[in-house]
Amino acid sequence: MANPRDAEHGDDTRFPDRFPELEDIPHVEILLVDAHGSTPADAGARMVVTEAGRHAGTVGGGRLEAKAIAEAQEMLRTGGSTRFRDWNLRRDVGMTCGGTVKLYLESHNASDWRIAVFGAGHVTQAVARVLVQLPCRLTCIDPRADWLAQLPEGVETRHRGEPGVPAEVDTLPDRTHVLCMTRGHAADRPVLRRIFETGRGFAFLGVIGSAAKAATLRRELEKEGVPADRIAFECPVGLPIGGNHPAEIAVSITARLLQARDAPRPRTAGAKPPRA
């Protein structure tokens, strides 16, 4: 970990050299750069956190460490290369000791290409098997735990009840590439409505289905009060190649996602148009 300029204490030794197994795995290194008063660890304490939790090291255990781990994992989910946190242990962490700590967090191997898929059915299963081989961060949201369990390793899964699925839109980072591939247009529509109502700045928004389905979705969204000029999505999604086999559809969709990633759209999907 690069020792930040503000760090007045701590060891400059490069911590991750001890963990070659993390060479290609997204992780966050945490350095306790300053500690005052009663604290569970001294300046210089270090810890490595992956999406699975603490990998090695410690910054003191207990509530402080739990909060630091949560901060690191949130950083892996939402992006960002570095951040500082200055916490009063009583006020910010809920500990009885009255000290203060300053933490420096630095992420490694975290891809900026984030893809979120609503729906975990047959086509999503095929798409996921392709995408996990690429340098992306893939999240899948579905109310069906059994389908989520079938996704390959490396996919972040979110099991939510049907009414709670659209709210996941709010948790996705800006510039995410979003796919709606739920069980049908009735389940796609609430997700799309949430995107357009909140004006999220997603990099890409695609919906699996036909041109007829797209027309139905647009008509129903307008009836529900979404302005027509805010309804922007690709449907059918994917390049016009291959047939209807899930694996061929997966190649088509992945190719379109790569195309969108490498040639950014002038207007982000779902974003509110600028005022005149």
SULQUIVEN-V557147 format. One record per pair of residues at least 12 apart in sequence whose ideal C-beta (glycine too) atoms are under 7 Angstrom apart, sorted by the first residue. I is the first residue (numbers start at 1). J is the second residue. Records with the same first field share a line. If there is no record, write none. Layout:
# SULQUIVEN-V557147
I: J, J
This chain:
# SULQUIVEN-V557147
1: 14, 15, 16, 29, 31, 106
2: 106
4: 33, 104
6: 33
7: 31, 33, 104
8: 34
9: 33, 34, 43, 44
10: 31, 33, 43, 44
11: 44
15: 29, 46, 48
16: 29, 48, 108
19: 48, 56
22: 48, 55
24: 109
25: 50, 109
26: 50, 51, 76, 109, 110
27: 48, 49, 50, 55, 108, 109
28: 49, 72, 75, 76, 105, 106, 107
29: 46, 48, 106, 108
30: 46, 47, 49, 59, 68, 72, 103, 105
31: 46, 103, 104
32: 44, 45, 59, 101, 103
33: 102, 103, 104
34: 101, 102
35: 99, 101
36: 99, 100
37: 98, 99, 100
38: 97, 98, 99
39: 60, 89, 97, 99, 101
40: 60, 61, 62, 64
41: 58, 59, 60
45: 58, 59, 60
47: 59, 68
49: 69, 72, 73
51: 73, 76
53: 69
54: 69
59: 103
63: 93, 94, 95
64: 89, 93, 95, 101
67: 93
68: 103
71: 85, 105
72: 105
75: 105, 107
76: 107, 110
78: 173
79: 110, 112, 173
80: 107
81: 106, 107
82: 105, 106
83: 105
84: 102, 103, 104
85: 103
86: 102
87: 100, 101
88: 100
89: 101
111: 135, 136, 137
113: 135, 136, 137, 261
114: 136, 137, 173, 176, 177
115: 131, 136, 138, 176, 177, 257
116: 139, 141, 172, 176, 178
117: 140, 179, 181
118: 141, 165, 179, 180, 181, 182, 191
119: 142, 180, 181, 182, 183
120: 140, 142, 144, 147, 148, 151
121: 147, 181, 183
122: 246
123: 181, 208, 246, 249, 250
124: 140, 181
125: 150, 151
126: 246, 247, 249, 250
127: 250, 253, 254
128: 140, 151, 152, 155
129: 152
130: 250, 251, 254
131: 254
132: 152, 154, 155
138: 155, 156
139: 156, 158
140: 155, 157
141: 158, 160, 165, 168
143: 160, 161, 162, 165
145: 159
165: 191
166: 190, 191, 194
169: 191, 194, 195, 198, 200
170: 198
174: 200, 201
175: 201, 202, 203
176: 202, 203
177: 203, 204, 257, 260, 261
178: 202, 204, 205
179: 206, 237
180: 192, 207
181: 208
185: 209, 213, 216, 217
188: 207, 217
189: 217, 220, 221
192: 217, 221, 233
193: 221, 224, 226
195: 270
196: 221, 226, 230, 231, 270
197: 226
199: 270, 271, 272
200: 270
201: 268, 271
202: 268, 269, 270
203: 260, 264, 265, 268, 269
204: 257, 260, 265, 269
205: 232, 233, 234, 269, 270
206: 233, 234, 235, 237, 256
207: 233, 234, 235, 237
208: 237
209: 235, 236
210: 236
211: 236
213: 235
214: 235
218: 231
229: 273
230: 272, 273
232: 269, 270
233: 269
237: 253, 256
238: 252, 253, 256
239: 252, 255, 256
